Amino acid sequence: MRTFLAVVIPSLVLSDRVAAQCAAGTTQEISGNWYCSEVTAITYANFPGFGSYEKITDMDVNTGDCSSVRYNYKGSTWSSSTTTSTSSSSSSTSTAPASNGGWARQAYFNAASGTAEGLTFLNHFGAMDGIPGTSAGGPAFGTSLSYASSDGQSGAASAQVLSNAMIEDDTEVIIMTDQSCSDGGCGFTRPGGVAYHGFSGAQKVFLLEFSMPFTNSTTFNGDMPAIWLLNAQIPLTSQYGTNAECSCWTSGCGEFDLFEVLDSGNFRCKSTLHMAPAGGSSDWFQRPTGGSITAAVVIAGEHEVAAIRVLDGGQSFDATLSEDVVSGWVNEAGSVFKMEG
Ligand SMILES: *[C@@H]1O[C@H](CO)[C@@H](O)[C@H](O)[C@H]1NC(C)=O
C-alpha cells in the first residue's frame, strides 16, 4: 500500500506583485528578472493537478503543419526529465512509488563511475551527419531527437553514456527512460525521430547531484546552466521548431525549471513553472560554482504540490527511498510559491 503524502501547506498570504512576495528590502532586478532571498527550499503550492492542453496528433512534413486534440489530464502532466547544463560530477536518479509504500529507484546515472541504468541520453541532432533521426519538415519542426554523443556536443548512432566532464555552454542533453516508444505508449511522436518514454506518473522524485562552475563566457547561452523538466511530448514532437502548433508547450503541457541561471555570470538559480497557470518564485538557490550540491525534486501531482530541496551532504542514491524521507522533503518548511489562476 502506498502511503505517500500527508501534505501540510502553510497558510499563505501572497499578493500577485513580485515585490510583495519578497521579504522586506530584499527585492532586486537583474537583467529583467526579479530576485528576493536566497533559500534552500521552495514549495510550489496549487501545482496544477488537472487541466488540459493540445496534444499533437499529426505532423505534416510537406506543409510543416500539425494537428492536435484537446486533452484533459488529472494528477500530473509531467513525464520527462530534461537536463541541460554546465555541470560536472553529476548523479541523478528518478524514483517511483513502490507498492509497499516506499519508493523504488527507476533510473540511475553516476558520471564518475560511468554507471547508467534505466535511462537514455538524447539531444537534437536527428539526421545531421548521417546519424539516426530526421530533419523532415524543415525549420517548422526543427531537427528531431537523436542519441547524444558522450560529450553531448553532437549526435550518435546508438545510445551512449554521458562522460564525466562539464557539459559545455549552449549544449543540451535530455534524459529519458530506456523504454522505447516503439511499444506505442508515447502517443504520437515525430516520424523518423529517436523516441523513448519520459518518466511518467503523477508522483515522482528526482535526486540530483551537480555543479555549475562559472565558464565566464558571454556568448549566446554562455555561462547560463540550467536543469529543467519538460513534458516528454515536447521533444518527442517539436522542441525547437518555428511552428508553435507542433508542440504542446504553448498550450500548457508543462515545463518546470528547477535550477536556472538566467544571465551570464549570475550566481543565483531561479525556478519557474510554465504551464497553465504559469509563474515562478523570486526566491533563489545559490548556484554551485565550486563543489557540487545535492537536491531533491518531489512532484506530488495528485496533491497539487511540488517541492525543490537542496539537501545536506550525505544523501544516498540507493535503490530505495523511505516514505518518511520523501514526505519530509515535501513538508519541510521553506519558501512557498502559490500558483494562481
Ligand atoms: C572565471 O573567472 C574567475 C574570476 O576571474 C576565475 O577565477 C575563473 O578561473 C574563471 N573561469 C574560467 C573557466 O575561465
The ligand as an ORCA input file, in Angstrom:
! r2SCAN-3c Opt
* xyz 0 1
  C      36.244     32.806    -14.445
  O      36.622     33.978    -13.774
  C      37.027     33.771    -12.421
  C      37.253     35.131    -11.763
  O      38.068     35.926    -12.525
  C      38.265     32.884    -12.404
  O      38.657     32.631    -11.062
  C      37.936     31.576    -13.092
  O      39.097     30.778    -13.187
  C      37.389     31.808    -14.488
  N      36.920     30.547    -15.020
  C      37.210     30.136    -16.254
  C      36.669     28.819    -16.652
  O      37.878     30.804    -17.028
*
